[in-house]
Amino acid sequence: MMLKKIKLTGRLLVVATVLITMGVATGYAQHVKTAIVTDPAKLAKLKAAVEASPDSLNVHAAYIKAAGAENPKVIAQYELWMKKYPKSAMVPYAIADAYLDEESPKAKPYLLKAVAIDPKFADAWGGLWQDGERWGDFTVSRGYLAKAAESDPSNPSYAFYYASSFDNVDEAKWIAMSLDIAKRFPNHERGAQSLYWLAERSKKAADKMKYFELLHDSYAPEKFNWSSGGMSSYYNILLSENPEKAIALAQEMAKTEKEEKKEWPAMVVQAQAVAQAKTFMEQKKGAEALTVLKQIKLSRYSQFKTDLELLKAAANDIAGNTAGAYDSLIVVFAKSPSTDLRIAIGSYGEKMDKNKEQVDGDIWTTLNANAKIATPFNNLNRYLTPGKASLADYKGKVVLLTYWFPGCGPCRGEFPHFENVVKKFKGKDLEYLGINIVSKQNDYVVPFMKGSGYSFTPLEDVEGRAKGNLDNRNAAPMNFLIDKEGRLIFSNFRTDGNNEEDLELMINLLLNPKKA
């Protein structure tokens, strides 16, 4: 049986180069609608094609697309075909595949029928894995994925996703399996992807550099997209850790970069500027360093933004303007808080004879100035208990709000990190809410919550409601932090294994506010 490409609707794990470079993936709650064919003659011809080749996924897909997967006549037709072709696993799989594309809970029984007929049907096991993730059955879905990998050991995609499933479960196993995939599939993007994620998800800079170096040496960036994207992340780390090496990498990448892009030459200049500024700073020439750093222009998605602001502040401090360093970082912190920024702010505050309470007070002066009343949501359906929920119900509590939907892989990837943080605030005035933006996936929600054990309160979004400053732009995950008075303080942040402490810091600030 020919393996078809694994579909990852909503997961968007293979994304545009700019998003790969960012290490960001976003699920969009929308599906392309196709026109339904009503001409009986055309439908009869498509049905005849299925009956002539019942084991061909292509003919099934053409018929289902034309007639509509939700069409009761199509469902009835497949019930008849499953009786007519009881030994064909493709028949139930075909309708299941259509439901998988729609991230519909209806896929599961058909997938189970397919693997019952053919226990070696790798794609059906793979479908059960994808569907199982949406039900919150992570242990069960990992078992399905193991079956897919066992059924087709030559498939790098199943091997990669099976290894990745241990990321938040058994780190040592995930690392070993990922390295093994890189060795087993030296000519495939999945091998490069394994090393890319090892590097991105490592917490220590030394480990990140080790894996990015291995990625560079094992998978030529000019041949592999994951390696090419990874070099941008590697470059940003080197800017902080070893600017001279960043220059060398940028020069190398510029030689093979495609003509239509030509981003790396500017990055060569950027790295040279950082190296020059650091040399000035070592020579205690803060003003000269600051002049160089101010000329650096970063892209919207650059991972070096915080590091650049810290360098500017350090140059300001060397130049004798500690107050300028302090004030500039507070402005940055208010928009994009991090523990690194908070530590630096505290350090400069100490130089100015400020204690922690005074520093927090200065931070809150800026936060209060920027705060806006969060646009209220009203009468959203609850899933786990009767009744409705409104933002006003949570007055007096800090609210961590995330938009999600069961088919959103990036949401599911972020949830464990939210949980790691939220559990530290048990018994505190913190409410964790998740608004499902895809009502068609409602049947998944309650089983997902029970199976996953996640602690957020799931609510159902209302289509077309005015969201104001809590607008998720029809995408997920999208995250917001609202203070006890209902004011929006932080937004558009993401949480992963590398920055859980940043979310913890933000929540602590909101639980212990300093009002002007």
N, C-alpha and C positions, 0 to 999 in steps of 0.2 A: 504494500500500500504506500503510495507516495505521500510523504510528509508535507503537509501544508504549513505555511508560516504561522507561528504562534501569534494570536491576536491579543493585544494588550490595551483594548479600549479603556480610556480613563486612566491608565497607568502612565502612558507617555514616557516610558523609560528610555526609549531611543528618541531623542528630541533634537531640535535644531542645535547647531554647533554652539550658538551663544548660550543656550540653556545648559548644554553639556558642560561648557566652560564654567558656568555658575554653579553647577551641581544642583540645579533646581529642576523639579518636575512638577507640573500642575495639571490636575484633572479638570476637564471642562464638561459641564453637565449639559451636553447637547449631542444630538445624533442627527445625521443627515437623513431627511425624509425623501423617499423615492416615490414616483408616481406608480399607482397600482394599475395593472393591466386588467381591463374588463372585457376585452374581446374574447368570446368563447373559443374561437378558432385558434387564436394565439396560445391561450392557456392549454387547450387540448394538445397542441403541438409540443409544448413544454412538458406536459405530463407524459406524452408518448416517449419523449427523450429519456425521462427518468426510468420508465419501464423497460426501455431498451438497454439502459446501462445503470442499474440500480446501485452499483458500487462506485459510481463517479460522483464526487462531491460537486463538481462544476455544474452538472445538469440539475442536481438538487438545488443548488444555490440560485440558478437562473429561474427555476420555477418558483421558489419561495420569494425571491425578490419581486417577481412579477405579480404574484397573487397576494403577497403580504403575510408575514409570519403570524400576525394576530387574527387573520381571517379564519373564522370557525370552520369553513370548508377545507382550508389547508390542514388544520389540525385533524379533522375527520379523515381526510385523504391519507395522512401519515399513519393513522391508526389502521386503515385498511392495508396500506403497504407493509406495515410491520407484520401483519398476519400473512400477507402474500409472500413476503421475502423474510421468513423467520431467521434465516442464517446470515442475513446481511446486516452487519453492525453499522454500515454507512447510513442506512435508512433512518434509524433513530438519531444517529449522530448528526445528520444533516439538519434536522429541525432544531436539535439542541444547539448546533453551531449558530444558527440564525438568532436564537435567544441569547446566546453568549455575546453576540455582537451588540445586542440591545441591553446587555447587562441585566437580563430578566431572570427572576427567580424560577421561571418555568423550565429552565434548561436542565436542572438536576435529574429529574426522573428519566429523561431521554438519554442522558449521558450514562446513567447507571445501567440502562438497558443495553447500551452499546458495549460496555465493558463486560457485561454478563455474556453477551454473544461472543465477543472476541477479547479475552483477558490480556492480549498483547497489543491492544489498540492504544498506542502511545498518545495520540492526540485527544482521545476521549478521556484518558486519565489526566492529561494536561488541562482539559476543559473542566474536569471535576475539581482540579486544584484552583483554577481561577474562580470558579463558582464558590468553592468552599471558603476562600478568603472573604468573599462578600457575606457569607453566613456567619463569619467569625469563628469558624471551626479550624483554627490554625494548625493544631496538631493533626487533625484528620486531613486537612488539605495538604500538609507536608507529606503525609503518607501517600496521597494520590500522586504528588509530584515525584516521590520516590519510585512509584510504579511506572510513571511515564519515562523516567530516566533509565530504569531497568529494562523497559520494553524497547527502548531505542538508545542504547549506550553510545551510538555514534553521533547523537544529536547534541551539539554544544549548548543549545538554548535550554533544554531541560536540565542538563548538567549544571549550567550556570545558575538557574533559578533555584535548583535544589540546594546548591551550596549557599546561595544568598539567604535561603529560608532559615539558616542557622545564625544569621548575623546578630540578632538580639537574644539568642537562645544559648548558644555555645560558641563563644568567640574563637577559641582555639581551633575548634572543628571548622568553623567558617573560613578562617585564615588558611588552614591546611588544604581544605577542599578547593579554595579559590586559586591557590598556587598550583595545585594539581591540574586544574582546568587550563591554566595558562601554559602548562607544559604539554597537556594532551592536545590542545587545539591551537598550535602556534600560527596557523594561517587563517584564523577566524576572528571576527570582531568580538565574539564572546570571551575569548581568551584575553584580549586587550581590556575588555570591560571588567573582567574579574580583577585585574591589577588596578584599574582606574578606581574602582570602589574601595579596594583595600587601602589605597592611598588617601582618598577623600574622607573615609570614615575613621582613619587612624587618629588618635587623640594627640599623639606626640609629633612634633615637627620632624624629629629625626626619622620616625617611622614613615611619615608622609613622603619625605625626600627619598628614603630607601625604595619604596614601592614605585614612586614616579620615575626614579632612575631605572628601575627594572623594566617598567613599562616602556620607557624610551629605548632601552637597549634591546628589548625583546620584540617590540612591535614598531616598525618604522613609522614615525608620525605622518609621513607623506603617503602612506598606504592604508593606515587604519584610522578611522574617524575618532574612536575612543582614545587612541594615543594622541592624536592631534589636539583634541579638546583637553586632554589631561595635561599637555604641556603648558597650557595657559594657567592652569591651577598651580603647576609646579613652578612656573615663572613667578607667580605672586608670592609663593612661599620663599623663593630664593631672593626676591627683592628685600625681604626682611632679614633673612638668615645669611645670605651671601650674594650681595649685589653684583660682584664681579662674575660669578657663575651665572647670574641672571642675564648679564650682558652677553655672555658666550652662548647661552641657550637661545636668546632672541636672535642673535646673528645667524646661528645655525638654521633656525626655523624660517628666517626671512629668505634664505636661499632657495627653499623648496615651496614657499607659499604660493598658492594659486594667484594668478594675475589679478582676478576680480576682487580679491580681498585686500591684500597688502596692508595688514594690520601690524605685522611684526616689526617692520622698520621703525615705526613710531615707538614700539615697545623697547627697541634698542636704545633710542634716545632717552626714554623714560628711565631705564635701568642705569644708564650713564649718569643721569641727573641725580638719582638716589645715591649712587656710589660717590659722586662728587660732594653731595650734601653731607654724607656721613664722614667723609674725609675732613670737611670743614668743621664738623662738630667735634671730631677727635682733636682738632687743632684749636678748639674753643672759640671758633669763629661763628657764633650763632647767627648773627645778622646775615652773613654771606650764605650760610646754609639755608636760612629761611627764604632768601631771595630766590635761590635755586628751586626749593620745594614748591614755592608758590607758582612756578611756571609749569608744573606738572599737571596735565589734564587727564583725568581718568575717565574711562567709559562708564556708562550708567551701571553696568553690572560688575564692575571691577571688585575683586575680593580684597584689594589693597587699600580701600578707602579709610578704614579705621587706622591701619598702620601709618598711612600718610598723615592723618591728623595727629597721631601720637608723635611722629617725627617733627611736624611743624611745632607742636607744643614744646618738645625737647629743645628745638633750636631757639624758640622764644625764651625759654628758661635760661639757656646758656648765654643768650644776649642780655640777660638781666631783667627780662620782662616776665617774671613768674606769674604775675597777675594776669597777663595776656594769655599765657599758656593755660592757666586755670579756667578763665572765662571761656576761652574758645572750646575747650573740651566739654564744658557743661552744655554748651549749645549743641554740640554733636551728640552728646549723651541723650539729651532730651528727645532727639529724633530717632536715634538708633543705639539704645543702651547696650553696654557689654561690661563684663567684669574687668577687662583690661582697661577700659576707659575709667571705670570707677576707681580702680587702684591708682591710676595716674592722677586723677583729680584729687584723691586723698593725699597723695604724695606732695603735690604742689600746694595743697591746702595746709599741710603741716609746715611747709617752708614759710607760709604766711601766718603761722601761729593760729590756725583754725583747727578745732577739734572735729570729731566725726559728726556731732550733732549740728555744728555750724555748716559743715560741708553739705550735709543732707538738706539743711535749710536753704542753702544757695541753689542746690539742684532743684528743690521744690519751687523756688521762686520762678524759675524758668518753666517748669512743668505746669505750674498754675497759670502762668501767662499764656501758655499754648493750649490749655485744656478747653474742650468744647463739650457741651452736653451731648451725650450719645443719642443719636436718632432712635427713638423708642420703637420696639416691636410689640405688637399687641395680638393677643388671642391666637397664639400658635398652638397647634395640637400637641399634646404630650403623647408619647408612645407607651411609657411604662406605667403611667397612672392616669386616671380619668381627669378630664378637665383641660383647661387652656393655660397658657403661660404668657406673661408679658414682662418686659424688662423691669417695669416698676415693682414686680414681685420680689426683686432681688436688691432693692434699695437697702443700704446698710452692709452690703457685701461687695467684695471685689469679684468681678465677673471675668473669667477667662472664656471667651467666646470663639468658637471655631466653626466655620462652614465646612460641610463635608457631604459625602454620599457614599453608600456602601461599595460602589464600583470604583471609587477613587483610590488607586494604589498609593499615591503620595500621602493621602490622608492616613491610610492604614500604616504607612511607614513612620508617620509623625506621632501617632497615638502612644506608642510605648514610651517615648521620651517625655510627652506630656504627663503620662502616668508617673514616671520616675520623679517628676517634680511635684505634682499635685499631692502625692501621698505624704510628702514632707509637711504639708499644711493641714493634715487631718485635724479636725476640731477647730480650725481657724475660720474666719469669716471669708471663705473663698467658695465661689460657685463656679462649676465647670460645665459649660453648656455646649452642645453640638447641634447646629441647625442643619438638618438634611435638606439639600436643595433639589433632590430628585424624588418626587413623590411616587413615580412609577416603581421605585425600588423599596417602597414601604414594607413589603413582605420580608425583606431582608433584615430590617432594623432591629426588631425585638430579638430574633435569634442571634443577630450579631452581638448585641449587648450582652446577652446571656452567655454566649459562647466565648467571647473575648474577655469578659470580666472587666472591661473598661468602666470607669466610674463617671463619665460625663452624663448629663441629663440630655437625652435626645429629644429634639423638637422638630416639627415639620414646618418647612417654610411655606409661605403663601405666595403663589406666583403673582408678579406684578405689583407687590407692595413697595412703597417708597422706603428705601433703605438709608438714604442720606449719607452720613459719614460712617455708617456701618455697611456700606455697599461692598459686596464681594465680587461684583462684575461677572456674575454667572460662572465663577471659577471656584475651585476648592483644591487644597485648603487655603483659607484666608482667615487670619487670626487677629483678635482685638483684645485689649485689656481695658476694662472699665472700672473706675474707682467706686468707693462706697457711696458717693453722691451722684452716681450715674453719669460721670464725665468720662469721655474717651481720652485716655492718656497715651497708650501705645497701640500701634497698628502695623499691619503688613510685616510682621516678623515671622520667622520660621525657626523651629526647634529640632535639633538632631543630636546625635551622640557627642558632638563637639561643643555644643553651646547650651546644654541644659542649665548650667549655672547662670546664664544670662536671664532665662525665664524666671528662675528662682529669685534672682536679684530684683527683677521688675515687680514680681508679686510682693516681695518683702517691702519694697518701697511703697506700694499702694496700701498694704496693710498697716503701715506705720507712717502716715503722711505728715508733712510739716506744712501747715497752712500759714500764708502770709497774714 
